[in-house]
Amino acid sequence: MTVEQYRRICREEGPCYTFWIHAETDRLLTGSDMTRRLTVSWPDRLRSFIGYCLSEPLYRAFSLVPHWEWGLSNHDVSILTQRHPSLTGCRAVHLTDLHLDRYYPRHDKIVTTVEQLHPDWIFITGDLLNVPEGLPHLFQFLARLRTIAPVYMTLGNHDHYSGVPVAEYAEQADRHKITLLVNQSAIVSTARGELVIVGVDDPSLHRADLRCVPPRADHRCTLLLAHAPNILDYVDTNYAIDLILCGHSHGGQWRVPGIPTFWLPPGCNGRVAGWHESGAHRLYVNRGLGWSFLPFRLNCRPEIAVIEWIEEQTPTRTT
C-alpha cells in the first residue's frame, strides 16, 4: 500500500487514524529495509521449499472435495487480559491463519462470534489464503468483519506462496477500507492516549522489518502483529512493544495424546501455542482458524482470541 493510499484512508476515516511514515524519506518502510537477519538453517530452507512446492497443489486437490474438512467447524474463544492505562475498557479480537480459499458456513459462525464479542478492533496475522482464486472469498469474509470494527491485518508465508502480489492485497484492502500493514504502523487515538498497531511482513520468510516500531512515549500502547512466532527472536530489549500477537503454528494442528507436537512449520522455534516471553516482551501464539496441507485438525480446535484491557491494579497499602 502506498503512502498516498494511506493518506486517502486517513481523509476518509477521520482524524483518529494516522500512519507512521519514515520522517526523512516520507515513505512507508518496506521489507527490504530489514534491520538484522537471523541465519537461516538449511533444514528450515528445505522445509520452506517443500511447503512452497506442496501447498498450492494440495489446496487445489482438496478444494475438489470441500466436505472432507474435519475438526474445523467449531472454535474456542480465549480471553487474554492486559493492563495499559491508555486502553482500559477496550477490547480487540485476534484471528489468524484463515487459509480462506472458499467461503464455508463455518465462516458465518466466526463472523457471528466476533460480532457478539463487540470488539473495538479486529487484528488478523496472516496466512489469509493459499491460491489467487481465494481473493473474492477472502474479502467477502473480511468485508463482513469490517462492518463490525476496523480491521488491521498483515501477511504470512502462504500469502506470498500464493503468487498474489502484495500490491493486489493492498488494492483489495484499500477498496474494502481494511488496513494492511506490511512493515508499517498505524496510530489510533483513544480516550486516554493512543494505540500503535505495528504490522510486519512474515518473519518465517525473514521479511520482517522492525524499524517501523515507533519510540516509547507516554500514554502509548504498542501492539505488534506478526505472522510467525520467531518474531520474538528479532525483538531487542530497546523495542517499546507491549504485546505481540501471531499465529503460524496452527497449535500443531494434529495433537496425539502422549506424543509431543510433531508438526510445526519453520518459524515457530518450538512455540506451539499460548504465551511466550523473552525479556520484557510477551507474545501470544493463536492456534488459528484454518488448516495446512491436510484439511483436518485433531485435538486442536480453531481459536478466536479476545484481548481485554482492564484497570491497572492499585497497590494495597499496609499499616
N, C-alpha and C positions, 0 to 999 in steps of 0.2 A: 504494500500500500504506500502510495507516495505522500509526501508532505502536504501537497495540495488537497489530496483526498481527505486526509486527517483534518485539515483546516475547514473543509466543507462540512464534515461531520460536526465540528465544533460550532459552526454557524447554525446548523440545522437543529442540533440537540440543545443548544443553550449554553450559558456561561459556566455551568458546573463541570464541563468536560474540557480539559486541556491536555496537551500531549508533550512529552519530554523530547525536545529536539536538541541535537548537539549544537552548543552555543556558537562554536567557531565556524562550522560549515553549513549551518541551517539545513541539516539533513537528518533523517532518522538512521540510527545505527543499523548496519546490516551484518549478516553472519560472517562476512569476510573480515570483519574487524575484531575477531575473537582475541581476547587479551592473552590467554595462555591455553595451550592444547596439552592434554594428557597423552602419553604414549599409548597407542592402540596396539594391543597384543595380537599376534597372528590368529589365535583361536577366535577372538572377537571379530576380526576381519572376516574369517572364514564363515562364522555363524551369520554375520550380517549379509554376506554374499549369498549364502544359502537361503536366508529369509527373503532377500530381494528376488531370487530366482523362483522360489516356490509360492510366494504369497499370491500373486495375481492368478496363475493357473488354478490354484486350489480354490480361491474365492469364486472364480468363474465356474468351476466344476460344481461346487456346492450350490451355486445360485440356481442351477437347474433343478435342484431338489430342495426348495426352501423349507419344506415341512420337516426336514431332518434335524432342525435345531433342537437341542435338548439342554435343560438346565438354565435357560436364559429368560424364561417368561416371567419370573418373579424376582424382585430385587429387595435388598436390605437398605434401610436408611440409617446411617451412622451420624450421631450428633457429636460435634467437636466444639468444645467451649474454649474461647480465647478471651484474653483481657487486654484491652487497649482503650484509654480514655477517649480517643478520637472516634471510636466506633461502637461505644456502648449502646446496646439496644438494636444494633444492626444484625442482619442475617444474610448469608450467602449460600448458594448451592454449588457444589463442585461435582462435575461429571467428567468422565474421561473414557478414552478407548471405545468410541461409539462404533467404529468399523461399519458404518451405515451405508450399505450399497443398495439396500432395498427397504422401503418403509413397511414395517410389520405392525400388527396390533399391539405388540409389546411396547412399541414406541409411544403409542397413545397412552398406555399406562404410566410410562415415565413422565410424560407431559402432565398428566393428571396429578401425579405425586408432587412434582415440582410446583405446580400451581397451588396445591394445598399447603405447601410449606411457606408461601408468601415471602420469597427472598427479595432482598434489595438488589442483589446482583447474582448473575449466573456465570461461573467460570468453567471453561472446558479446556482440558490439557492434552489435546492432540489425538492422533490416530482417528481422524474424523471419518475416513472412508478408505477403500482399497483400490477401486477401479474408477476411471473417469465417468462411467455411466451412473455412478452413485451420486454425482453432484446434485441433480434435481431432488432426489430423495433426501439427501443430507440437508439441503437448505429448506425443504418442506418442514423438516423437524426443527431446525434452528429458528425458522420464522415463527413457529408456534411458541418456542421458548421466549423469543423476543417480545411477544405480546405480554409476557408475564413480568419480565425485568430486563434491564440491559445485559447483554451477553458479551463476554470477553473470552477470546479463545486464542490458542496458539497451535502449532503444528507438531506432528510426531513423525516417526520414521516411515510408517505406511503412507502418510500423506505425500511424502517425497517419492516412495516406491511407486505410487500410483501413476506417475507421469504427468499429473496435473500441475501446471506451472504455478508458482507462488502468486504470480500476478493474477491468475484466474481465481484463486481463492480470495485474493484481496478485492477483486472486482465484484464477485458474488457477495462477499461480506459487506462491502460498501453499499450495494444495492439493497440489502436487507437490513441496513442500519445496525450491523453487528461489528464489533471492534476486533479485528485481527491484529495481534501483536507478535511481530517477528523480530526479536531483539529490539523491542520498543517498550515504552512505558506510558501509561495513561494516568492522569491525576484527576481524582474525583473529589470535589468538595463535599464535606459532611457538616453537620450542625456544630461539631466540636473541633474540627480540624480538616484533615484530608487523608484520603486513601490513595496510595500509589500502587497501581497494578502493573507489575513488570511481567512481560511475556517474552521468553527466549525461544529461539528455534531449538530443534531436537538435540539434547545433549548426547544421546546414544550415537548420533551421527557426527558428533563433535562440531555442531553448527552454533552452539550457544555462545552469546557474547554478553558478558555481564557489565560492560561499560554503560549499558542503558539503566543501571540501577542508580538512582539519584542519591545524593548525600543525605545523611541523617539530619532531621530538622524537628523542632518542637511541634507537637500536635500532628505528627505524620506517622501513619502506619504503612509499612511497605510489605506488599504481598508479592511473592514470586511464583509465576505459573511456568512450569517446565514439564515436558513430557516424561522424561526418564529420571529415575532416582539418582543416577550418577551425577546429577547437577550438584548434589551435596559435596562431591569431591572437588568441584570447581570453586566453591564459595569460601573465600578467605574471611578471616575474622573482621576485616575492615569493612565488609559489606553490611550496610544497615538494612537487614531483612528481618522482618518479624515472623513471617510464616512462609513456608514453601509447600506448594501443592503439586502433586504429579501423579502419574499412573504407570503405564507401560508394562507392568508385571502381570496384569490380569489376576493378581493374587496367586499365581501359579497355575490357574485355570483348571488343572486336574490335581485334586488332593486325595491321595490314598492314605487312609489311616495307618499309622505306624511307619510310613515311609516319608523321608524328608522330601521337600519340594524338588522335583526333578526337571521341571520345565521352567526356565526363566530366560527371557531374551537378553542379548548383550545390552549393557547399560543399566542393569539392576544392581550389580555388585553385591548380590546377596540380600538385597532389600525386597522382601516379598510383598508385605502389606503393613498398614498401620504406621505407628510413629517411629521415627528415627531421628537421632540427634548427632550433631558434630559441633563441639564447642558451644557457642551460644545460639546456634541455628537449629530449628526444628523443622522436620519435613514429614508430611503425611502422604503415604502411598495408597491411593484409591484402587480398589480391585477392578474398576471399570465396568462397562455395560455390554461389551461385545465379545467376540471370540477371534482367535487367531489360529489359522491352519486347519483346525477341525472344529465343526460347529456345535460343540457341546462343552459344558462345564460340569465338573464332578466335585461335590462338596465345596463349592466355591461360588456362592451366589453373587450375581451382579450387585453393584453398590452405588448408592447415591449418598454423598457426604454433605452434611449441613454444618456450616461454621456459624456459631452464635457468639457474638461479643457481649460479655456480661460485665457487670460493675467490678471495678478494682476492689480487691479486698482491703478493708481498713484495718490496720494493725491494732490489736487489742492492747490496752494499757493495763499494766499490772500495778498493784499497790503494795 
